[in-house]
Amino acid sequence: MPKGKFTACIHHPAVEAIAHCHQCSTPVCGRCVVAGPTGRFCSFECREKHEQFVEKARDCDVNGKQGGRFSRAVRKLFGYLVFLAAVLFCLGILCTMYEVPLLSEWTRAVRGIIGI
């Protein structure tokens, strides 16, 4: 809160606020402030809402990290497969254009199977 700027408590307009609610940003004085493990609040209801939010965020973070490792591994594997397919495609084109022992035979066999 900037110094010199008077912000009144929401419940006591004649008293300067010492904090803003961590949940709803309502200004509160020292008599109204409700302390919690995650900050200062204007009411027990706001404190409870914020603690529920923090707990849900923590659960999402933990679950997201576990799922994140698996999805990163799948994306990495998919990337390798796409790269391999691109290399094989380019090799197939080269083997069609130039006669390469063994590879040209395989290329013709694969092209025959897929119909091109």
HELIX and SHEET records of a PDB file:
HELIX    1   1 PHE A   44  MET A   97  1                                  54    
HELIX    2   2 LEU A  103  ILE A  114  1                                  12    
SHEET    1   A 2 ALA A  19  HIS A  20  0                                        
SHEET    2   A 2 PRO A  27  VAL A  28 -1                                        
SHEET    1   B 2 VAL A  34  GLY A  36  0                                        
SHEET    2   B 2 GLY A  39  PHE A  41 -1                                        
END                                                                             
